[in-house]
Amino acid sequence: LQKLIHLLQATDDPLIQEQALITLSNSAAFSVNQDIIRNMDGLSVIGGMISNGVPKVKEKALNALNNLSMNIKNQEEIQVFITQVCRTVESAPLNSDVQLAGLRLLTNMSVTSDYHQKMINSIPCFLHLLSEGTERTQIQVLKVLVNLSANPAMTRHLLRAQV
């Protein structure tokens, strides 16, 4: 895991980055690996890949963070990327793999109300995706919106959103 994290930092080759992210993502299926990746500063390295210009690398970084977000301590670190993930979802091509990967991560990060405030500005985007997206996109957006709607503090923001 440490070598993969170092490899991500050391290379600019998108194919190597993509494969390293896939391997880290698969490794995150085991809770012990989630802790190891966090303790090696892997979350910030993977999070840094969200801004990568190559869509496949961006998607794989979002997928890896999604798998790593199943851990509460990891969520505390991943939450610093929520605004960036929301911007990525908004700017990604409609129904793209990048958009879906970002929505899946936001779904996990919105299970508790801890980070809902960081998603408020994206509510109009979520509602737009709900009306314009394919069924896959709509289902993923609905998961985020259901999580947000479970928080009474979000009611006003959800009802006042301009679409």
Disulfide bonds with the S-S distance in Angstrom:
none
